[in-house]
């Protein structure tokens, strides 16, 4: 139904509803209205008489007329004469009484007669007013006034019956007048609103199209007045909303394709008002189902009671965002670890909503778990390896010493503060310059792969312990400065003790072999390396640095006739076909001649019977010396 038709029906109904009460009220109150009209007319008549007498009295009094009594008497006679001939309707009349209730004038009574009407006492007690009374079987409406110069009460009266007759005259024309007024108002309303309602109808049609999503169908502007301005304004709003709606659809498309889940809920009714496809994909629901569910169906941490407590800091402005890690519920009943960040915003109408950005942290949790396991493994490895771990961050000043770092020096973990200064204070005075210089060179070299140095640290008991320190820069600043360094401490006490024992053994060994006339040799069969003692080399006329540690140094100097005998003897001994390895052969001296030498040795085998090494002595004999030229002649001859 068009708005014009609706408005016409509305106006018609309103006019009927207004007219009916008016007619009913007029029917009920017409008598009172008629009384009131006649009362006003009576008041006017009585006031005219009163004013005329009062004016004459003032003129007489001000003029100072000597025979004022005669003049007053004349005026009274004049008033009485006028009252006799006064006509007011068919039943209206005038009568006059004084304050003693004596009649001055009455059409039916004699002057001077005292009246006993009930209303007389009411009239005498007032100076003017109106009243009703019964007279000769009829009800009268009376109006009176008091003329104090003569103490007269002038009363005008008319019957109620005559008033009602006049009312019937009004009733004859009232329906006609009402119908004329009703039709006039109705037609004027139709003429006045027709054009405006047509424009309003266009606006409503456009709004209905917009409600159905057709923002691209604007209003046809038909006027140039204020209504036309309204139509143009609405078209501008439609155009702007169409742009905003397009941008909103594009933004929604971006949100649906993002890796994050985004949902919005109201802080008042605590209902979801928006969910993107990221939430739907993660939880296995469709958008319509999620919008019918409370936020707590996504995660138990989104329970309304818990969220009210969380949002207080956001509502107070103490925080811009709030992040929690929790588990979300999939449709199949499984739980997914997620991180949810909350943002609070208020709409222009003051309604508060919460924007929630949810990200899947399953991979992050797996990495954290793996990292935790690796850290535990590293901790156990360091404990079993008895190595102390340290880390220094030169930017923040944070320093870490592992528990083994402390126990290695006899301290309880965390017994003293972990810092570079405390480490330096424990260094042996003879090692401080060397250690600090080595570390500084490493820090200043951007190509350095790491450093390694040995130093002594003071233990809790006051003893000195040898430490092998290793370190590596794992993080540098943008300018190349060392920012984070990690390293280990290895206890070298046993190693140093072994070195010292070996050194002492070697010293004793060298002291012994210096006084021996035999040369020592030690052949590592697997690596094919051999050790020749200085005496061994000296027997053949060589200095210590003139021969290498290769077996060829022996076999290349062996006499040609002794090569086969030597090889056969070695094979037989290593295969355990003979019990001893001992024979006399000739070796060439540095000067070219051959010496007769006695070679003795002893072998070491592994569990499988394979030879590992062969070591022994070389002893110079007293047999004749064979010149090298003779040997050459034998070979070539």
Secondary structure, 3 states (H helix, E strand, C coil): CCHHHHHHHHHHHHHHHHHHHHHHHHHHHHHHHHHHHHHHHHHHHHHHHHHHHHHHHHHHHHHCCCCHHHHHHHHHHHHHHHHHCCCECCCEEEEEEECCCEEEECCCCCCCCECCCHHHHHHHCCCEEEEEEEECCEEEEEEEEEECCCCEEEEEEEEHHHHHHHHHHHHHHHHHHHHHHHHHHHHHHHHHHHHHHHHHHHHHHHHHHHHCCCCCCCCCCCCCCHHHHHHHHHHHHHHHHHHHHHHHHHHHHHHHHCCCEEEEEECCCCCEEEECHHHHHHHCCCHHHHHCCCHHHCCHHHCHHHHHHHHHHHHCCCCCEEEEEEEEECCCCCEEEEEEEEEEEECCCCCEEEEEEEEECHHHHHHHHHHHHHHHHHHHHHHHHCCEEEEEECCCCCEEECHHHHHCCCCCCCCCCCCHHHHHHHECHHHHHHHHHHHHHHHHCCCCCCEEEEEEEECCCCCEEEEEEEEEEEEECCCCCEEEEEEEEEECHHHHHHHHHHHHHHHHHHHHHHHCCCEEEEEECCCCEEEECHHHHHHCCCCCCCCCCECHHHHCCECHHHHHHHHHHHHHHHCCCCCCEEEEEEEECCCCCEEEEEEEEEEEECCCCCEEEEEEEEEECCCCCECHHHHHHHHHC
